[in-house]
Amino acid sequence: MSRYRPPSLPKSPLITPEGFHTLQTELDYLWRVKRPEVTRAVSEAAAQGDRSENAEYIYGKKLLREIDRRVRFLEKRLPELRVVEQKPSNQQQVYFGAWVELENLETDEMLQLRIVGCDEIDPKQHWISIESPMAKALLKKGLDEEVRVERPMGVANFLIVSIRY
């Protein structure tokens, strides 16, 4: 069995200004606040003696590795991102950053989504990635257009009720 993993596909570099600010804030917090706290705790745990059975030391080192991994990722990812600040010229069509209200034609349920970059998706807020099947089906569609989306649960048809930026 091989440990080789094929490289992941490149992610979209698009991000909203709010998402970019959130990632910058996270990087700053991890580097200036969280990492020094954990480093201090690991140093104190190491001073207690036997490290092989010291749970605080082992857990602290593991946490430090996770923080460093996330910091490396953010430091590499932030320069690659392209912040989309301007609204599109045609606001009657769905583009990046749009809030889209949809009506499921089979169940008459209303669904509201926002199309954002892959670094800022949030299912609780109904923010979906621009690379998701739903977003790809919605892009460049206009008001009152029907959209057919192939989902893991099966095909669904939606009607675009409103678009706002």
Backbone torsions as a table, in degrees:
resi	resn	phi	psi	omega
1	MET	NA	132.3	-175.8
2	SER	-96.0	152.2	176.5
3	ARG	-92.9	-1.5	-177.0
4	TYR	-63.6	131.8	172.8
5	ARG	-122.3	128.8	178.3
6	PRO	-65.9	147.2	180.0
7	PRO	-61.0	144.4	179.5
8	SER	-73.5	155.8	178.8
9	LEU	-67.0	145.1	179.4
10	PRO	-63.2	138.1	179.1
11	LYS	-87.2	157.2	178.2
12	SER	-63.3	134.7	-179.4
13	PRO	-82.7	0.7	-176.7
14	LEU	-75.2	143.4	177.2
15	ILE	-155.1	150.2	176.7
16	THR	-80.7	159.8	178.1
17	PRO	-58.5	-38.3	179.8
18	GLU	-65.0	-41.5	179.7
19	GLY	-65.0	-40.4	178.8
20	PHE	-63.8	-43.7	178.8
21	HIS	-62.2	-40.1	179.1
22	THR	-61.8	-44.4	179.6
23	LEU	-66.6	-39.4	177.4
24	GLN	-63.9	-41.6	179.2
25	THR	-63.9	-41.7	178.4
26	GLU	-62.1	-44.8	179.1
27	LEU	-61.1	-45.5	179.7
28	ASP	-61.7	-43.7	179.6
29	TYR	-63.3	-46.8	-179.1
30	LEU	-62.2	-42.5	-174.4
31	TRP	-77.8	-40.2	-174.0
32	ARG	-95.2	-23.7	-175.3
33	VAL	-115.7	-61.1	-171.3
34	LYS	-66.9	-47.5	-177.5
35	ARG	-62.7	-45.9	176.7
36	PRO	-60.8	-37.0	177.9
37	GLU	-62.4	-47.6	-177.9
38	VAL	-67.0	-39.9	178.5
39	THR	-61.0	-42.5	178.2
40	ARG	-62.6	-43.9	-179.8
41	ALA	-64.8	-39.5	178.9
42	VAL	-66.4	-39.7	178.4
43	SER	-62.8	-42.6	178.6
44	GLU	-65.1	-41.1	179.2
45	ALA	-66.9	-37.0	179.4
46	ALA	-66.9	-31.5	-179.1
47	ALA	-71.6	-12.7	-178.1
48	GLN	-78.4	-8.2	176.4
49	GLY	118.9	-128.5	-173.1
50	ASP	-55.1	115.0	-176.5
51	ARG	-85.8	-19.9	-174.9
52	SER	-68.1	-27.8	-179.8
53	GLU	-115.9	13.4	-177.7
54	ASN	-91.6	102.2	-175.8
55	ALA	-62.5	-39.8	-179.9
56	GLU	-62.8	-40.0	179.6
57	TYR	-66.3	-48.4	-178.3
58	ILE	-62.3	-46.4	179.6
59	TYR	-65.2	-41.0	179.8
60	GLY	-62.2	-42.2	178.2
61	LYS	-64.4	-39.5	178.0
62	LYS	-64.1	-44.4	178.4
63	LEU	-62.8	-38.9	178.6
64	LEU	-63.7	-39.7	176.8
65	ARG	-63.5	-41.2	179.1
66	GLU	-64.9	-41.6	178.3
67	ILE	-63.2	-45.4	-179.9
68	ASP	-62.7	-38.6	178.0
69	ARG	-62.4	-45.2	-179.7
70	ARG	-67.1	-39.4	178.3
71	VAL	-62.7	-44.6	178.3
72	ARG	-60.6	-43.0	179.3
73	PHE	-61.3	-48.2	-177.9
74	LEU	-65.1	-39.8	179.2
75	GLU	-65.2	-30.5	178.0
76	LYS	-81.8	-37.4	-173.7
77	ARG	-78.7	-40.7	-174.6
78	LEU	-56.2	-44.4	178.8
79	PRO	-66.2	-22.5	-179.3
80	GLU	-78.8	-21.0	-172.2
81	LEU	-74.3	148.2	177.2
82	ARG	-119.5	111.3	-177.6
83	VAL	-75.9	127.0	179.0
84	VAL	-100.8	103.9	-177.1
85	GLU	-101.5	-28.9	-176.5
86	GLN	-83.5	142.4	173.4
87	LYS	-79.5	150.5	-179.8
88	PRO	-67.2	155.4	-179.0
89	SER	-67.5	-35.1	177.4
90	ASN	-103.2	98.1	-177.1
91	GLN	-86.5	9.6	175.6
92	GLN	-94.4	1.3	177.1
93	GLN	-121.3	158.1	-177.6
94	VAL	-85.9	123.3	174.6
95	TYR	-135.1	-177.2	179.8
96	PHE	-56.7	135.9	177.3
97	GLY	88.6	-1.2	-175.8
98	ALA	-78.1	143.6	166.3
99	TRP	-92.4	125.4	-176.4
100	VAL	-124.0	127.6	175.4
101	GLU	-103.7	126.9	-175.4
102	LEU	-121.6	151.1	172.7
103	GLU	-116.1	124.0	176.6
104	ASN	-73.9	119.4	-173.6
105	LEU	-71.8	-21.3	179.3
106	GLU	-84.9	-38.6	-173.9
107	THR	-109.8	-5.3	-176.2
108	ASP	60.1	19.8	176.3
109	GLU	-78.6	145.9	175.4
110	MET	-98.4	141.1	-178.1
111	LEU	-137.3	132.4	178.5
112	GLN	-118.5	127.2	-176.6
113	LEU	-129.2	156.9	170.0
114	ARG	-125.4	133.8	-180.0
115	ILE	-93.2	115.9	-176.5
116	VAL	-130.0	179.4	177.7
117	GLY	-72.5	162.2	-175.9
118	CYS	-70.1	-12.8	178.7
119	ASP	-87.5	-4.9	-175.0
120	GLU	-130.4	20.1	179.3
121	ILE	-63.7	145.7	179.7
122	ASP	-151.0	102.3	-178.3
123	PRO	-60.7	-31.2	-179.5
124	LYS	-64.6	-35.9	179.5
125	GLN	-93.2	0.6	-177.7
126	HIS	65.1	38.3	174.7
127	TRP	-96.0	121.7	-178.5
128	ILE	-114.1	154.2	-179.3
129	SER	-72.4	146.1	176.8
130	ILE	-65.0	-17.2	179.8
131	GLU	-92.2	-1.9	-179.0
132	SER	-74.1	154.9	179.1
133	PRO	-58.2	-37.2	179.4
134	MET	-63.5	-48.0	-179.0
135	ALA	-64.5	-40.8	179.4
136	LYS	-62.4	-36.1	178.4
137	ALA	-71.2	-31.8	-177.0
138	LEU	-81.2	-29.4	-174.0
139	LEU	-55.6	135.1	178.3
140	LYS	67.7	12.4	174.8
141	LYS	-90.1	155.9	-177.3
142	GLY	-112.2	179.8	178.3
143	LEU	-58.9	145.3	177.3
144	ASP	60.9	20.1	175.5
145	GLU	-94.2	145.8	175.0
146	GLU	-87.3	140.3	-178.6
147	VAL	-125.6	130.2	177.9
148	ARG	-103.1	122.2	-176.7
149	VAL	-120.0	125.6	175.5
150	GLU	-90.1	114.9	-178.2
151	ARG	-116.1	166.3	176.0
152	PRO	-59.0	-29.9	179.7
153	MET	-80.5	-6.9	-177.6
154	GLY	124.9	179.3	-178.1
155	VAL	-77.7	139.1	177.0
156	ALA	-131.5	147.6	177.9
157	ASN	-115.1	132.8	-178.5
158	PHE	-127.3	155.8	173.9
159	LEU	-115.5	129.5	179.2
160	ILE	-79.1	116.0	-177.0
161	VAL	-92.5	-42.1	178.7
162	SER	-152.1	153.9	177.8
163	ILE	-134.5	130.0	175.2
164	ARG	-144.5	157.7	-177.9
165	TYR	-122.4	NA	NA
